[in-house]
């Protein structure tokens, strides 16, 4: 047995697609901070077939694209089979977003909690076949934190009390705790990466963070945008490219023992207000010679997302990530510029 098999669950999403492109650029990958082996198989899994795929991905003979249901134990068992590889690393990004999980509690529980447990059990089964715990990188959210008076006035850390005001965050919090315990028991080498709102997502999404994306993506596409939230509320936001770099780093180069019993690490982010984002968008539009639409403040009830008020803690600490050596850059104008170059000037 030789080489590494990497399985990306949720490869069709915004972060998953960019992560997949970064993976195929790698010939080797760490399975510990000291051991680096050839990356021989890359499996990209999602519920739907990709509408389009980068040529670097589709043309790589190591890549296999699989569609299906992460709640199906038989399918997940086959998906994670080593296929002659000495190690299997699983990167789990798939989830039902916050708005959809509020609208459909049962579906949110099925995908975000029971589906994750199903994948975790399949990773646990690899212990018998491969003889040691395998790396399981799970993407969580800063939305797990309790929206209480203390967390509103202090930076949220990985140790802060978890009691999200929405089902999505509660489901993710359950997984954070279980992954820490599965790792303590020696069933897996779990690494939980908390992402803050990934702004710059094309199209509409039923997420509380959407206005922090829509306020620049829609005007940059020449449309006028109705802002359903206050312009002065700080909200933790993350950069797509830094997220991808952080997920890869956490999945490979971080020493397992350095993470500690609490397997959660907040991936670097910064808090921005809608006013800050709008001002940066106008600057980037001018610098890139792109026409920009207008914005107009409307009542929250006129918004298009299920969650219509900000109930996310305004600031999170990234000290643990910095100590572990993760890339820390989160530049608002570069986030917006990346959107312009990827979707406007494509």
Secondary structure as the mmCIF struct_conf table of DSSP 4:
data_model
#
loop_
_struct_conf.conf_type_id
_struct_conf.id
_struct_conf.beg_label_comp_id
_struct_conf.beg_label_asym_id
_struct_conf.beg_label_seq_id
_struct_conf.end_label_comp_id
_struct_conf.end_label_asym_id
_struct_conf.end_label_seq_id
BEND BEND1 UNK A 3 UNK A 3
STRN STRN1 UNK A 4 UNK A 9
TURN_TY1_P TURN_TY1_P1 UNK A 10 UNK A 12
BEND BEND2 UNK A 13 UNK A 13
HELX_RH_AL_P HELX_RH_AL_P1 UNK A 14 UNK A 24
TURN_TY1_P TURN_TY1_P2 UNK A 25 UNK A 25
BEND BEND3 UNK A 27 UNK A 27
STRN STRN2 UNK A 28 UNK A 30
BEND BEND4 UNK A 31 UNK A 34
STRN STRN3 UNK A 36 UNK A 46
BEND BEND5 UNK A 47 UNK A 48
BEND BEND6 UNK A 51 UNK A 51
HELX_RH_AL_P HELX_RH_AL_P2 UNK A 55 UNK A 58
TURN_TY1_P TURN_TY1_P3 UNK A 59 UNK A 59
TURN_TY1_P TURN_TY1_P4 UNK A 61 UNK A 62
STRN STRN4 UNK A 63 UNK A 67
TURN_TY1_P TURN_TY1_P5 UNK A 70 UNK A 71
HELX_RH_AL_P HELX_RH_AL_P3 UNK A 73 UNK A 79
TURN_TY1_P TURN_TY1_P6 UNK A 80 UNK A 80
TURN_TY1_P TURN_TY1_P7 UNK A 83 UNK A 84
BEND BEND7 UNK A 86 UNK A 86
STRN STRN5 UNK A 87 UNK A 92
HELX_RH_AL_P HELX_RH_AL_P4 UNK A 98 UNK A 103
HELX_RH_AL_P HELX_RH_AL_P5 UNK A 105 UNK A 108
HELX_RH_PI_P HELX_RH_PI_P1 UNK A 109 UNK A 114
HELX_RH_AL_P HELX_RH_AL_P6 UNK A 115 UNK A 130
BEND BEND8 UNK A 131 UNK A 132
HELX_LH_PP_P HELX_LH_PP_P1 UNK A 133 UNK A 134
STRN STRN6 UNK A 135 UNK A 141
HELX_RH_3T_P HELX_RH_3T_P1 UNK A 142 UNK A 144
STRN STRN7 UNK A 145 UNK A 145
BEND BEND9 UNK A 148 UNK A 148
HELX_RH_AL_P HELX_RH_AL_P7 UNK A 149 UNK A 153
BEND BEND10 UNK A 154 UNK A 154
STRN STRN8 UNK A 156 UNK A 156
TURN_TY1_P TURN_TY1_P8 UNK A 158 UNK A 159
BEND BEND11 UNK A 160 UNK A 160
HELX_LH_PP_P HELX_LH_PP_P2 UNK A 161 UNK A 161
STRN STRN9 UNK A 162 UNK A 162
BEND BEND12 UNK A 165 UNK A 166
HELX_RH_AL_P HELX_RH_AL_P8 UNK A 167 UNK A 184
TURN_TY1_P TURN_TY1_P9 UNK A 185 UNK A 186
BEND BEND13 UNK A 187 UNK A 187
STRN STRN10 UNK A 189 UNK A 195
STRN STRN11 UNK A 197 UNK A 198
BEND BEND14 UNK A 202 UNK A 203
BEND BEND15 UNK A 207 UNK A 207
TURN_TY1_P TURN_TY1_P10 UNK A 208 UNK A 209
HELX_RH_AL_P HELX_RH_AL_P9 UNK A 210 UNK A 220
TURN_TY1_P TURN_TY1_P11 UNK A 221 UNK A 222
STRN STRN12 UNK A 225 UNK A 227
BEND BEND16 UNK A 229 UNK A 229
TURN_TY1_P TURN_TY1_P12 UNK A 231 UNK A 232
STRN STRN13 UNK A 235 UNK A 238
HELX_RH_AL_P HELX_RH_AL_P10 UNK A 240 UNK A 252
TURN_TY1_P TURN_TY1_P13 UNK A 253 UNK A 253
BEND BEND17 UNK A 254 UNK A 254
HELX_RH_AL_P HELX_RH_AL_P11 UNK A 256 UNK A 259
BEND BEND18 UNK A 261 UNK A 262
STRN STRN14 UNK A 264 UNK A 266
HELX_LH_PP_P HELX_LH_PP_P3 UNK A 267 UNK A 268
STRN STRN15 UNK A 270 UNK A 272
HELX_RH_AL_P HELX_RH_AL_P12 UNK A 274 UNK A 287
TURN_TY1_P TURN_TY1_P14 UNK A 288 UNK A 289
STRN STRN16 UNK A 295 UNK A 297
HELX_RH_3T_P HELX_RH_3T_P2 UNK A 300 UNK A 302
BEND BEND19 UNK A 304 UNK A 306
BEND BEND20 UNK A 309 UNK A 309
BEND BEND21 UNK A 312 UNK A 312
BEND BEND22 UNK A 314 UNK A 314
STRN STRN17 UNK A 316 UNK A 316
HELX_RH_AL_P HELX_RH_AL_P13 UNK A 319 UNK A 324
TURN_TY1_P TURN_TY1_P15 UNK A 325 UNK A 325
HELX_RH_AL_P HELX_RH_AL_P14 UNK A 332 UNK A 339
HELX_RH_PI_P HELX_RH_PI_P2 UNK A 340 UNK A 344
#
